[in-house]
């Protein structure tokens, strides 16, 4: 949501899709934003949110997948209207998520600062920390890369973002940093600066707000934590190296 809204504030049109059809956290975030704007009489920059369209089963050709067609129709409906399409994928390995990964020019993978989450990227030796092999998620990215190569498309720019990073210089934090950098060379992703663990992120969701909206809702004096969080967002958007994007917020 922060990436999508930042791009809109920078003058780009952005379409967004939420592929977690059960939980819909991203869709609800946008819904919360629209309701807050209506209640407060505000006009905040907002991405264009679309639900996956329904597809009549009888319209499918033999062997065609219903979910493939729903995602394809949603992307086709947006691609001529917007500069960027941002797709939020569920944490689980689903058919929709797999197809979305193969469509991605840039893949952003948030990684909570924990070896529990790290296990989703790679399996490691618990004694030495040595990487033993890729996990199911890394294999899904590998398959998506293969599909894109077969279709003659540019390789995916895979960016892993360390998320909810603790403020203190703890031993686990240092070990995570080393492990992520080692794995980046092994399976081919870039590491981008992420977000620290901050209360403000949990407070913003119910109103659909982002860090960049605070002054628009009357918060004139940002505290040090909010200023630092804005800087983290700025650095992340810059590090994505998206075409035509100049970060000036």
N, C-alpha and C positions, 0 to 999 in steps of 0.2 A: 504494500500500500504506500509506503514511503517512497519507493522508487517510482511508482506510477504517478503519484501526486507531484513529486519533484520534477518529473519530465513535463507534466502539464504546465507547471509554473514556469518552466524554461521555454514555453512557447510551442511545445509539441503536442499533437493530438495522440491520445493513448486509448486503446481499447483493452479491456481486461476480461478474462474468463476464469471461472473457478471450477476446477475439475473434481473437487471433493464434493460429490453430489449429495452426500449424507450430511456432513457437518456444515459446509458452506461458510466457513469463517471469513473468507475474503469477500464473498458476496454480501454477507451480513455487515462487514466493515463499510462497504460502499452504501448499503441501505441505511446504516446508522448516520453516515455523513449527509445523505440527502434529507433525512428526517430532521437532523439538527439544523441544517441550513434553512429548511422550511419554517421550523419553529422559531428560529432567531432572526429570520429575514436577511440571511447572509447569502452571498454568491461567491462561494469558494471554488478555486480550480478543482475539477473533478474528472477522473477518467470515465470513459464510456463503458458501462458494465452490460454484458449480454449473457443471458442464459443460453445453454445449449438448446437448439431447436429440436422439437419432436420430429421424428421421422416415421412415416407410415411403413410398417413391416412389408406390406405388399409392394412398396416402391423399390425394395432392395433386390439387386440382381443375385443370382445364386452364388453363395460364398462370400457375399459382402457382409461386413460387420456393422451392426447398428451403431455402436459407439464411434467407430471410425467415421461414419457418415455424419453423425451429429457434430463431431469436432470439426470435420472438414467444412461443413455448412456454416458453422459459427465463424471460423477463420476467414472463409471466403466472403462472408457478409461484412467483415470488418476491414479487410486488407486494402480496399480502395477508399476507405474513409479516414484512416488514421496513419500516423507515422510509425507507431510502434504497437505491437500486440503483446501484452504481458499475460502469461498463463500461469495460474497458481495450481500446482499439482499436489495431490494428497501425499502423505508420508508413506502410504502403502504402495506396493507394486501392482498397478492395475493396467488394463489394456489402454485406457485413456491416457494414463501417465506415460506409458511406453511410447505411444504415438506422438504425444506432445513433445517428448524429448527429441524425437527424430525431426521435429519441425523447428527446433530451437537454433537460432544463430548464436545466441548467448544463453548459457545455462548458469543460473545462480543457485548454489546449494548452500543454505544456511546450516552451519554445524554448531550445535550447542557445545560449550567448552567442557566436554565430558568424554571419557573413553567409552561410555555406553553408546553415545552417538557416533564416535569414531569407528566403532565396529560395523556401522552401516557402510563405511567406505572401504575398510580393509580388515582382514583378520591378522592379529599380531601374536607373537609369542609372549605370554604373560611374564616370563622371566627376563628376556632380553629386550623386548619391545620391537624386535625385528619383524618387518612386514612379511607375512607368510603367503598372502594372496588377496585378490580383490574380493569384495563382498557382493551380495546380490545387487545392490544399487550401482556399484561401479560397473558390474557386468551389464546392467541395463543401459548405462551411458555408453559403454563400449559398443553394444549392439546398435544403438541409435547412431553412433558415429559411422558404423559400417553401412547402415542403410543410406545415410547421407552421401557417403563416398560412392556407393553404387549408383545413386541418382545424379552424380556429378555436381553436388552442392558443396559449398565451402564447409570446412570443418567447424564443429561446435567450439566456441570459445567457452570453456568450462571454468567457472569462477567459484571457488569455495570461500564462504564468508564465515569467519568465526563469530558466533552469536552468543549473547548473554555472558560475555567475558567478565570475570570478577575483577574488581578494582585492585585488589591486593596482589602483590607478587608472590603467589603461592607456588609450591613445588609442582602441583598438578598443572597449573597454568603454563609453567615453563616446559614441562614434559609434553603437553599438548601442542605447544608452538613448534617444538622440535619434530614431533611425530608428523604433524600436518605438512611441514616443509619437506620432510623426507618423502612422504607419500606423494606430494605434488610432482616430484621428479619421476617417481615410479609409474604413476598411472596418468599423468598428463593433465593437470589442472593448474590454474593460477590461484594464489591466495590473496584475497582482498581484505582490507580493514573492515571490521564488522562493528556491531553494536555492543556496548557494555551492558551489564545487567542494571536496568534503571526502572524505578517505579513509574516514571512518566509514560512509558510505553503501555503499561496496563491501564493507566488512567485515560488514555486517549481513545481507546477502542470503543467504549460505549457511545461516544459522540461522533465517531467516525473521523476524528481529527488526526493530524500528523504534527510533527515538530514545527513544520513550516507555517502552520496555521495560527500559532499562538498569538502573534501580534495582531492578526486579523480579528481575533475574538477579544481583544482588549488587554492582553498580557504585554505590557510595555517593558518591564524590567525582568529579563530572563535570569534565572539563577545560574550558578556555575555549571551545574549538572546539565541544564537544558542547553546552554551554550556549547558544552562539550559534545552533547548528543547531536546537535546541528552540524558540528564539525565532522563527526563520524559519518553522518549521512552525506555530507559534501564529498568527503574523501571516497566513499563507496561509489557514488554516482560517477565521479571522475575516473575511478579505477576500472569501471565497466567498459570504457572506451567505445561507447555507442556512437554510431555514425551521425555526424551533424550536431552532436550535443556539446555545448560549451557551458560549463557549470559556473554560475555567477550569483548564487544565493548565499 
